[in-house]
Amino acid sequence: MKTGHDRTSQDRNPAKQAPDLLQPVHCVSNNLQKTARAVSRLYAEEMRPSGLTRAQYPMLGYLEAAGPLPMSDLANRLYMERTTLTRNLKPLEAAGYVERPVDPDDARVRLVAITPLGRRKLREARRYWRAAQSRVLKLIGAEAWLELEASLRTLRRLVQ
């Protein structure tokens, strides 16, 4: 039998009630999208002088680190639909930053590869990206970012 003394501290203090996470204001998807848009604007602002968009920079970065990749592999690494990746690669290809060679192991497959010009552009853009990254880290703090980054990775892994 419960007595008045059995109540939790949350019961005694209505102001400390746990939020109802099933209310729209707590929508995970909406909150992630709003945050992504706000952070993307900051990166776009900082990256503008480089001539690369905040979406193009990681494409070149992945290609530099991994070497030539089939479109599907690059799309998977970027969590992007192939059609979106194709649309985003067109200006990089037109600028000479990437090329689409045939896979030497399978002539049916076209690869995406960073060119020497693309490597130079990536190095040039890196300082602008670092300025954006520094701005965000200054706002949120390194420790909070590392915790959030770990949570985001966990969420991505769980929803796949």
HELIX and SHEET records of a PDB file:
HELIX    1   1 GLY A    4  ASP A    6  5                                   3    
HELIX    2   2 SER A    9  ARG A   12  1                                   4    
HELIX    3   3 PRO A   14  LYS A   16  5                                   3    
HELIX    4   4 PRO A   24  HIS A   26  5                                   3    
HELIX    5   5 VAL A   28  MET A   47  1                                  20    
HELIX    6   6 ARG A   48  SER A   50  5                                   3    
HELIX    7   7 GLN A   56  ALA A   66  1                                  11    
HELIX    8   8 MET A   71  ARG A   77  1                                   7    
HELIX    9   9 ARG A   82  ALA A   94  1                                  13    
HELIX   10  10 PRO A  116  ILE A  140  1                                  25    
HELIX   11  11 ALA A  142  VAL A  159  1                                  18    
SHEET    1   A 3 LEU A  69  PRO A  70  0                                        
SHEET    2   A 3 ASP A 106  ILE A 114 -1                                        
SHEET    3   A 3 VAL A  98  GLU A  99 -1                                        
SHEET    1   B 3 LEU A  69  PRO A  70  0                                        
SHEET    2   B 3 ASP A 106  ILE A 114 -1                                        
SHEET    3   B 3 VAL A 102  ASP A 103 -1                                        
END                                                                             
